[in-house]
């Protein structure tokens, strides 16, 4: 299935505001206008003009750029797609072609969205937020894994600010599960996928983020494990508000990362996670579960654990679960 870019008319209409554009402004205007209507954008034809109605939900590149402050880059660059295979794949390719620090790729729908360990990320149209951010860190490569922690701290801050401003009218029980998930009431609402480009002098990190926003963003078979923000908030939360707030929070935390305040970053991460120290967890490795107890994080954010033999280990990657009896299955002879 071919990728479909955001029609240029949306940026043009956002730029001119309520004045709209005459239907004669461009030969392709009517065709793009129809595409926008099919994808649910608030465009309207009044007499001989086309108007885009402003709201806080539509993800229009011009509005995202205008509303996002420049704290950690010299101007956000936004590339929007109606449909794409994977925003991370596109971001890696754009980084390879020289895309600058502070380039955002977002899509209304992904046909091959990626999660960790080769998993897919369910990405139906206009129900979630699916985006990737290109950054070009000045910190040594060994510290790049901390950018997952930068993003997760920024997500927590984003959701909390929306609660504080009453855009989300409910208090949220927020948590971070190592290494890359943000939870609401114990269920996953957002995930982060970090990928790197290291080709000589061309070095970049792509931070992919998927957020379940509307009810259709969570597949039915995962309803016990995942949740959307709208369901938790008991309200319809504007998606662009979430995205812009995240970009603002991310930059603030990223500046601390670039200043080498890594211990401070990890301390902030720990404040929002209930499982990083003294919690018995399962680690899934090659299809089997192994029981360990968490003992903290190392300087690059890897998880420290102690196994049942008392040996301290460092876990750089893997799936972890808080240990609950429902994960233990025994046969009739008592074997697991």
Secondary structure, DSSP 4 states (H G I P E B T S, - for coil): ---EEPPHHHHHHHHHGGG-EETTS-TTHHHHHHHHHHTT--EEEETTEEEE---SS---HHHHHHHS--SSSSS-EEEEEEEES-HHHHHHHHHHTTPPSSEEEEEEEESS-B-GGG-B----TTTEEEEEEEE---S-GGGTTHHHHHHHHHHHHHHHHHHHTTSS-S---EEEETTTEEEETTEEEEEEEEEEEEETTEEEEEEEEEEE-SGGGS-GGGTTTB--HHHHHTS---HHHHHHHHHHHHHHHHHHHHTT-HHHHHHHHHHT-SSSEEEEEEEEETTEEEEEEEEEE-TTSPEEEEETTS-EEEESS-EEEE--GGG----TTS--
